[in-house]
Amino acid sequence: MAYIITLLHLSGDKLPPAEIRFKEGLNVITGPSDTGKTYIYECINYMLGSSAIPKEIKEVKGYTKIFLELLVDNSKLYTLQSDLKGGNFKVYDSSFKEITNNSKFETLKRKHNTRKDDNISTFLLGINNLNNKYVRTKKTGEVRGLSYRDVVKYILVDETRILSDKSVIRGNQVISHTSDDSTFKLLLTGYDDSDLVAYENKNDINYSKGRAELLDELIKQTQLELQESVHVDDNLLDTLEVRLINERKKYSDLLSLFRTNDNRRKETNDRLELFQKEKSELKEILYRSSVLNEHYRSDISRLEATIEASILLKGSHTLDAYCSLCKNPLNSICQEDDIISIIDSCTKEIDKIQLLLAESIKSRNLIDEKLNRYSIVISKLEESLKELNDTIENDISIRLSDILRNIDIINNEKNDMIIALTQSKRLSYLFKLKDELSFKEQINKVGSKDITITTALLTTLCEKMRDILLECKYPKGTSVGFSESKLDFVISGQDRRLSGKGSRAIIYSIFIYAFNEMLTTKNYSIGVPILDSPLLTYKETKANEEVISFDLAMDFYRYAASISPLKQSIIIENEEPPSDVESVINHIKFSKLRNQGRYGFIPIL
């Protein structure tokens, strides 16, 4: 069994999809920096079970889901789905384009568990025919189930590791060296450590005994806690959840009614205040109008008095004459025409003032009518406001309080039930740990099995690496050996780890190809080789840096494209492949230029 990668797809709400389609054979992704090449590598690694979330870059803001489509044995398509921020996988038994909202899927956990099938590691091991394999974890013989992450380092090689001077077999963690060696030997030979027998020293025996006693004590304590808690009933918990949902629905509906009435109350109160304000202003206008009318009447009286006096003065034209009102002598002659003119002016002024007074009285009547209407409206608004206040304060608010009280009661019952269920699960987990301890004790019996990686064991692999070196015209690449002490390869007498960066990278890449090609003759596989920046050439480095020639890089491309028997491989590189292999590879070019080819992995908006 074996798989190839056919699609990597990112999706987000209202964003154009970001996707790469892969084909059989060599796939090459090239382009300038910051176009998403390394991000593609991180996404594939993440979808093959890594806990390392792809680094957050500004271009992927808004993208939430990631899909990886796999073709198994040229016949069966699977699509893996995960959230970009971690969590479990969804596995669809179909192609990506066939997935709908109603498509069935299997949920797989990201963390490996040898004894269960509900995780992505077991799924990937299964489609590579490597399930139910065991590797040694300690020299004394303890074993654990093989994880897909154990074998990933032989297909996924990032830019940092490919340039490293560390062993190609072992990882950076010293604690994992035994399992690294055991995994490599398993992949070379096909034989795992499931029948391995371990030495069990006195300290291990005491540790196991102490752990068993602690587990027994925890089990006893948890059982006592369960006796004091409520009866565990999944059906009752479901009933409580239904009641809680119903009460929350009632609360939500009633809260909506409360808000509707409260808004009506605010609107009614605003209208009431507006009418009261206008009524107050009209009263003020009415008051000022009455004051003004008094002034009008006073002015009319004054003018009438003037007319009356003028009439009396008519005919008094001598200096010895006396005023008919005050009886004082007249000191000047009053002309008849002047008196008539005064009387006429006063009469006209009275007519004007009476006209203004009539208009004022008419306006007051209108204001009085408006005040009466406002009083009726205000009375109705006050009555409506009172009804709304009564409804809100004496009905809805009380019902809301009752529902909240019911929710608190149900929540308390639910929490008590959850605590009891948690204690029950904890008890099951403690029993599981005890079973695992017994399982481990059954496996780890007295005995031993050698896991030394010898030169003889790697003869076929070394020969295959030599053949690839010759095909790529690697300088002085006439022989390949293996150093048992350093667990790394020696090329024509020179230790790989002592070579320059460029040579280390190309040899590491050739090792990955040779190792995976060797596995094509087995009844198991490990996946698709994906190399990030394997070709450090003179064209892309600083002066005096130890690199490989441009011709060697091009010959490596030619080998991967036309000679290698691998079903699929992926190279992520700045250096473009030679033009003579363009027709037989899937070349994905990023330009980092708008309106010229494809900008990068993530579409530019």
C-alpha positions in Angstrom: 0.0 0.0 0.0 1.1 3.6 -0.7 -0.3 7.0 -1.1 0.4 10.2 -3.1 -0.7 13.7 -2.4 -3.2 15.2 -4.9 -4.4 18.4 -3.3 -3.6 20.9 -0.5 -6.4 23.4 0.0 -7.1 26.3 2.4 -10.5 27.9 2.8 -11.9 30.8 4.7 -15.2 32.8 4.9 -15.5 35.1 1.9 -11.9 34.4 0.8 -10.8 32.9 -2.5 -9.4 29.3 -1.9 -5.7 28.8 -1.7 -4.7 25.5 -3.2 -2.0 23.5 -4.8 -2.6 20.4 -7.0 0.0 17.8 -7.1 0.6 15.1 -9.7 2.5 11.8 -10.0 6.2 12.0 -10.5 8.3 15.1 -9.5 6.5 18.2 -8.3 8.7 21.3 -8.0 7.6 24.5 -6.3 9.8 27.5 -7.0 9.7 31.2 -6.5 11.2 34.1 -4.5 11.1 34.3 -0.7 7.8 35.2 1.0 5.6 33.6 -1.6 4.4 30.7 0.7 6.7 27.9 -0.3 7.8 27.0 3.2 4.2 27.5 4.4 3.1 24.8 2.0 5.7 22.4 3.6 4.4 23.3 7.1 0.8 22.7 6.1 1.6 19.2 4.7 3.6 18.4 7.8 0.7 19.6 10.0 -1.8 17.5 8.0 0.4 14.4 8.5 -0.1 14.6 12.2 2.3 17.2 13.5 1.3 19.2 16.5 3.2 22.2 15.2 0.6 24.6 13.8 1.7 26.4 10.6 3.2 29.7 11.5 0.9 32.7 11.3 1.6 34.9 8.4 -0.4 37.9 7.4 -1.5 36.4 4.1 -3.4 33.6 5.7 -5.5 35.8 8.0 -9.1 34.7 7.7 -8.4 31.2 6.4 -9.7 28.7 9.0 -9.8 25.2 7.4 -7.2 23.1 5.7 -7.7 20.0 3.5 -5.2 17.4 2.2 -6.4 14.9 -0.4 -4.6 11.6 -0.7 -4.8 8.9 -3.4 -4.1 5.4 -2.1 -3.0 2.6 -4.4 -4.1 4.6 -7.5 -7.7 3.8 -6.7 -9.0 5.2 -3.3 -9.3 8.9 -2.5 -9.4 10.2 1.1 -9.6 13.9 2.2 -8.3 15.0 5.5 -9.7 18.1 7.1 -8.5 20.1 10.1 -8.8 23.5 11.7 -5.8 25.7 11.1 -5.5 26.3 14.8 -5.3 22.6 15.9 -7.7 20.0 17.0 -9.0 16.7 15.6 -9.2 15.6 12.0 -12.2 14.8 9.8 -11.5 12.1 7.3 -13.8 11.8 4.3 -14.0 8.7 2.2 -14.1 10.7 -1.0 -12.3 13.4 -3.0 -12.3 17.0 -1.9 -14.7 18.2 -4.6 -17.3 15.6 -3.5 -17.5 16.9 0.0 -20.9 18.5 0.9 -22.4 19.6 4.2 -24.1 16.2 4.4 -21.0 14.1 3.7 -20.2 11.5 6.3 -16.8 11.6 8.0 -14.7 9.9 10.6 -13.2 11.9 13.5 -9.6 11.1 14.3 -7.5 12.5 17.1 -4.2 14.2 16.4 -2.4 12.4 19.3 -1.2 8.9 18.6 -2.5 5.9 20.6 -1.2 2.5 19.7 -4.1 0.6 21.3 -6.8 2.6 19.5 -7.7 3.3 15.9 -9.3 6.8 16.5 -6.2 8.8 15.6 -4.5 10.1 12.5 -1.3 8.3 13.1 -3.0 4.9 13.1 -4.9 5.9 9.9 -1.7 6.9 8.1 0.2 3.8 9.3 -2.7 1.7 8.0 -2.6 3.1 4.5 1.2 2.4 4.5 0.7 -1.1 5.8 2.8 -0.3 9.0 0.1 -0.7 11.6 0.5 -2.8 14.8 4.3 -2.4 14.7 6.4 -1.9 17.9 9.8 -0.1 18.4 12.2 -0.2 21.3 12.3 2.9 23.6 15.1 1.8 26.0 18.2 -0.3 25.7 16.7 -2.5 28.5 14.0 -3.5 26.0 10.9 -1.5 26.8 8.7 -1.1 23.7 5.9 1.1 22.4 3.7 1.2 19.3 5.2 2.7 16.2 3.8 6.2 15.5 3.6 7.8 12.0 5.7 10.7 13.4 8.5 8.1 13.9 8.7 7.6 10.1 7.9 11.1 8.9 11.5 12.3 9.3 12.4 10.0 6.3 10.0 11.8 4.0 9.7 15.4 5.3 13.0 17.2 5.5 12.9 21.0 6.2 15.6 23.5 5.3 17.2 23.5 8.8 17.5 19.7 9.0 18.7 19.2 5.4 21.7 21.4 6.2 22.4 19.9 9.6 25.6 18.1 10.4 23.6 15.7 12.7 23.0 12.0 11.9 20.5 11.4 9.2 19.0 8.6 11.3 18.6 10.1 14.7 16.6 13.2 15.8 17.9 16.0 18.0 16.4 14.5 21.2 18.8 12.2 23.0 15.9 10.5 24.8 14.5 9.3 21.4 17.8 7.9 20.0 16.9 4.3 20.9 13.5 4.5 19.2 15.1 6.3 16.2 17.5 3.4 15.7 14.7 0.9 16.2 12.5 2.6 13.7 15.2 2.8 11.1 16.0 -0.8 11.5 12.3 -1.7 11.2 12.0 0.2 7.9 15.2 -1.4 6.6 14.3 -5.0 7.5 10.5 -5.1 7.9 10.9 -6.7 11.4 9.6 -4.8 14.4 10.2 -5.3 18.2 6.8 -6.7 19.1 8.5 -9.9 20.3 11.2 -8.0 22.2 11.9 -9.2 25.7 13.2 -6.6 28.2 15.5 -6.6 31.2 13.6 -5.5 34.2 15.9 -4.2 37.0 15.1 -3.7 40.6 14.4 0.0 40.3 11.9 -0.7 37.5 10.2 -3.3 39.6 10.0 -1.0 42.6 8.7 1.8 40.3 6.0 -0.4 38.9 5.0 -1.7 42.3 4.8 1.8 43.7 2.7 3.0 40.7 0.4 0.1 41.1 -0.1 0.9 44.8 -0.8 4.6 44.0 -3.3 3.6 41.3 -5.1 1.3 43.8 -5.3 4.1 46.3 -6.6 6.6 43.7 -9.2 4.0 42.5 -10.4 3.5 46.1 -10.7 7.3 46.8 -12.6 7.9 43.5 -15.0 5.1 44.3 -15.7 6.6 47.7 -16.3 10.0 46.0 -18.7 8.4 43.6 -20.7 6.9 46.5 -21.3 10.4 47.9 -22.2 12.0 44.6 -25.5 11.9 42.7 -26.4 8.8 40.7 -24.8 8.8 37.3 -27.4 8.7 34.6 -26.6 9.7 31.0 -30.4 9.8 30.2 -31.0 12.2 33.1 -28.2 14.4 31.9 -29.7 14.5 28.5 -33.1 15.4 30.1 -31.5 18.2 32.1 -29.8 19.5 28.9 -33.2 19.5 27.1 -34.8 21.3 30.0 -31.9 23.8 30.1 -32.3 24.4 26.3 -36.1 24.9 26.8 -35.6 27.4 29.7 -32.9 29.3 27.7 -35.3 29.4 24.8 -38.1 30.8 27.0 -35.6 33.2 28.6 -34.5 34.4 25.1 -38.1 34.8 23.9 -39.1 36.7 27.1 -36.0 38.8 26.9 -36.9 39.7 23.4 -40.4 40.7 24.6 -38.8 42.7 27.4 -36.6 44.6 25.0 -39.6 45.2 22.7 -41.7 46.7 25.6 -38.7 48.5 27.0 -38.1 50.2 23.6 -41.8 51.1 23.5 -41.5 52.5 27.0 -38.6 54.6 26.0 -40.3 55.8 22.8 -43.5 56.6 24.8 -41.6 58.4 27.5 -39.7 60.4 24.9 -43.0 61.4 23.2 -44.5 62.3 26.6 -41.5 64.5 27.5 -41.7 66.2 24.0 -45.4 67.0 24.4 -44.9 68.2 28.0 -42.1 70.4 26.8 -44.2 71.9 23.9 -47.1 72.4 26.3 -44.9 74.3 28.7 -43.6 76.4 25.9 -47.2 77.2 24.7 -48.2 78.2 28.2 -45.2 80.6 28.3 -46.3 82.0 24.9 -49.8 82.4 26.2 -48.6 84.3 29.3 -46.4 86.6 27.3 -49.4 87.2 24.9 -51.6 88.2 27.8 -48.9 90.7 29.0 -48.7 92.1 25.5 -52.5 92.5 25.2 -52.5 94.5 28.4 -49.9 96.8 26.8 -52.1 97.1 23.8 -55.2 98.0 25.9 -53.1 100.5 27.9 -51.8 102.1 24.7 -55.4 102.4 23.4 -56.6 104.1 26.6 -53.7 106.6 26.4 -54.5 107.4 22.8 -58.2 107.8 23.5 -57.3 110.2 26.3 -55.2 112.2 24.0 -58.1 112.4 21.5 -60.4 113.5 24.2 -58.1 116.2 25.4 -57.5 117.4 21.8 -61.3 117.7 21.3 -61.6 119.9 24.4 -58.8 122.1 23.2 -60.6 122.8 20.0 -61.8 126.5 20.0 -59.3 127.7 22.8 -57.2 130.2 20.8 -56.6 133.2 23.1 -53.8 133.7 25.5 -56.2 134.5 28.4 -58.1 131.4 27.9 -58.1 128.5 30.4 -57.7 124.8 30.1 -61.1 123.1 30.5 -59.6 120.2 32.4 -56.9 121.7 34.7 -58.2 125.3 34.6 -54.7 126.6 34.1 -54.2 129.4 31.7 -53.1 128.6 28.2 -49.7 130.1 27.4 -49.8 129.4 23.6 -52.1 129.4 20.7 -53.1 125.9 19.6 -53.9 125.8 15.9 -57.0 124.0 14.8 -55.2 122.1 12.1 -52.6 120.8 14.5 -55.4 119.5 16.9 -57.2 117.8 14.0 -53.9 116.3 12.9 -53.2 114.9 16.4 -56.7 113.5 16.6 -56.4 111.8 13.2 -52.9 110.3 14.1 -54.2 108.9 17.4 -57.3 107.5 15.7 -55.1 105.7 13.1 -52.8 104.3 15.8 -55.7 103.0 17.8 -57.0 101.2 14.7 -53.6 99.6 14.2 -53.3 98.5 17.9 -56.9 97.1 17.8 -56.0 95.1 14.8 -52.9 93.7 16.6 -55.0 93.0 19.6 -57.5 91.1 17.5 -54.8 89.0 15.9 -53.3 88.3 19.4 -56.7 87.2 20.7 -57.1 85.0 17.7 -53.7 83.4 18.3 -54.5 82.9 21.9 -57.6 81.0 21.0 -55.6 78.8 18.6 -53.0 78.2 21.4 -55.8 77.3 23.8 -57.1 74.7 21.4 -53.6 73.3 20.9 -53.1 73.1 24.7 -56.4 71.2 25.0 -55.2 68.7 22.4 -51.8 68.3 24.0 -53.5 67.7 27.4 -55.5 64.8 25.8 -52.4 63.3 24.2 -50.3 63.7 27.3 -53.0 62.0 29.4 -53.1 59.0 26.9 -49.3 58.8 26.9 -49.1 58.8 30.7 -51.7 56.1 30.8 -49.8 54.0 28.1 -46.5 54.6 30.0 -48.1 53.3 33.2 -49.4 50.2 31.5 -45.9 49.5 30.0 -44.3 50.0 33.4 -46.7 47.6 35.0 -46.2 45.0 32.2 -42.4 45.3 32.4 -41.9 45.6 36.2 -44.8 43.4 37.5 -44.9 40.8 34.8 -42.0 40.3 32.4 -39.2 41.1 35.0 -40.8 38.7 37.5 -41.1 35.9 34.8 -37.4 36.5 33.8 -36.3 36.2 37.4 -38.3 33.0 37.7 -36.7 31.5 34.5 -33.2 32.5 35.7 -33.8 30.8 39.0 -34.9 27.7 37.1 -31.8 27.8 34.9 -29.6 28.1 38.1 -31.4 25.1 39.6 -31.0 23.0 36.4 -27.4 24.1 36.0 -26.6 23.0 39.6 -28.2 19.6 38.9 -26.3 19.3 35.7 -23.0 20.3 37.3 -23.5 17.7 40.0 -24.2 15.1 37.3 -21.1 16.3 35.3 -18.9 16.0 38.4 -20.3 12.5 39.0 -19.6 11.6 35.3 -16.1 13.1 35.5 -15.4 11.0 38.6 -16.8 8.0 36.7 -14.5 8.7 33.7 -11.6 9.3 36.0 -12.3 5.9 37.6 -12.3 4.3 34.1 -9.1 6.1 33.3 -7.4 4.9 36.4 -8.5 1.3 35.6 -7.1 1.8 32.1 -3.8 3.0 33.5 -3.7 -0.1 35.7 -4.5 -2.3 32.7 -1.7 -0.6 30.7 0.7 -1.2 33.5 -0.3 -4.9 33.5 0.0 -4.9 29.7 3.5 -3.4 29.9 4.5 -5.9 32.5 3.3 -8.7 30.2 5.4 -7.4 27.4 8.5 -6.5 29.3 9.8 -9.9 30.4 13.4 -10.9 30.8 15.5 -11.2 27.7 17.2 -9.0 25.0 17.3 -8.3 21.3 20.1 -6.5 19.4 19.2 -3.2 17.5 22.8 -2.3 16.4 22.7 -0.7 13.0 25.7 -2.2 11.1 27.4 -1.4 7.8 26.3 -4.8 6.5 22.7 -3.9 7.1 23.0 -0.8 5.0 24.8 -2.4 2.0 21.8 -2.2 -0.4 21.1 1.4 0.7 24.7 2.5 0.3 24.8 1.0 -3.2 21.6 2.8 -4.2 23.0 6.1 -2.9 26.2 5.5 -4.9 24.2 4.9 -8.1 22.2 8.2 -7.6 25.5 10.1 -6.9 26.9 8.8 -10.2 23.7 9.7 -12.1 24.0 13.2 -10.7 27.7 13.4 -11.5 28.6 14.1 -7.9 32.4 14.9 -7.6 34.3 12.0 -6.1 31.1 10.1 -5.5 32.5 6.7 -6.4 31.8 5.0 -3.1 29.3 5.2 -0.2 30.0 3.7 3.2 28.4 3.9 6.6 30.0 4.9 9.9 28.6 2.8 12.7 30.1 5.1 15.4 28.6 8.3 13.9 25.5 6.7 12.3 26.0 8.7 9.1 27.3 8.2 5.6 30.8 8.5 4.3 31.2 9.5 0.7 34.5 8.4 -1.0 36.2 8.4 2.4 34.8 11.8 3.5 32.3 12.0 6.4 29.1 13.7 5.3 28.9 15.7 8.5 32.3 17.3 7.7 31.3 18.4 4.3 30.1 21.9 3.4 26.5 22.9 3.7 25.8 22.4 0.0 27.3 18.9 0.0 25.5 17.9 3.2 22.2 19.0 1.8 22.5 17.2 -1.6 23.8 14.0 0.2 20.9 14.2 2.6 18.5 14.5 -0.3 20.0 11.6 -2.1 19.7 9.5 1.1 16.0 10.3 1.3 15.5 9.4 -2.3 17.6 6.2 -2.1 15.9 5.1 1.2 12.3 5.6 -0.2 13.3 3.9 -3.5 14.5 0.9 -1.5 11.1 0.7 0.2 9.3 0.4 -3.2 10.4 -3.3 -3.1 8.7 -3.8 0.4 5.1 -4.6 1.2 5.0 -1.3 3.1 5.8 2.4 2.5 6.1 5.6 4.5 4.7 8.4 2.2 5.9 11.1 -0.2 9.4 12.6 0.1 9.2 16.3 0.5 12.4 18.3 0.5 12.6 22.0 1.4 15.6 23.8 -0.2 17.9 20.9 -0.9 20.0 22.7 -3.5 22.4 25.2 -2.2 24.2 26.4 -5.3 26.7 29.1 -6.3 23.9 31.1 -7.9 22.1 31.8 -4.6 24.7 32.0 -1.9 27.3 34.4 -0.6 30.9 34.2 -1.7 33.2 31.6 -0.1 30.2 29.6 1.2 30.5 25.9 0.8 27.9 25.0 -1.9 27.4 22.7 -4.8 27.7 23.6 -8.5 24.7 24.7 -10.6 25.3 21.7 -12.9 25.0 19.2 -10.0 21.7 20.8 -8.9 20.4 20.5 -12.5 21.5 16.8 -12.7 19.8 16.1 -9.4 16.6 17.6 -10.8 17.0 15.4 -14.0 17.4 12.3 -11.8 14.3 13.0 -9.7 12.3 13.9 -12.8 13.2 11.1 -15.2 15.1 8.2 -13.5 13.8 7.8 -9.9 11.2 5.1 -9.6 9.3 6.9 -6.9 5.6 7.3 -7.5 5.8 10.9 -6.3 8.2 13.4 -4.8 8.0 17.1 -4.0 10.9 19.6 -4.0 10.5 23.2 -2.7 13.3 25.3 -4.0 14.4 28.8 -5.2 16.4 27.3 -8.1 14.2 26.4 -11.1 14.7 23.0 -12.8 16.3 22.7 -16.2 14.1 23.3 -19.2 14.7 19.8 -20.6 12.6 18.2 -17.8 9.7 20.8 -17.8 7.5 18.5 -19.9 7.7 15.6 -17.4 7.3 17.4 -14.1 4.6 19.4 -12.4 6.3 22.8 -12.0 4.5 25.3 -9.8 6.0 28.8 -10.2 5.4 31.7 -7.9 6.3 35.1 -9.4 5.7 37.5 -6.5 4.4 39.9 -9.2 0.9 41.1 -9.7 -0.7 40.3 -13.1 2.3 38.1 -14.0 1.8 34.3 -13.5 0.8 33.1 -10.0 1.8 35.5 -7.3 2.2 32.9 -4.5 0.4 30.2 -2.6 -2.2 32.6 -1.1 -4.2 34.6 -3.7 -3.6 38.3 -3.6 -6.9 40.3 -3.1 
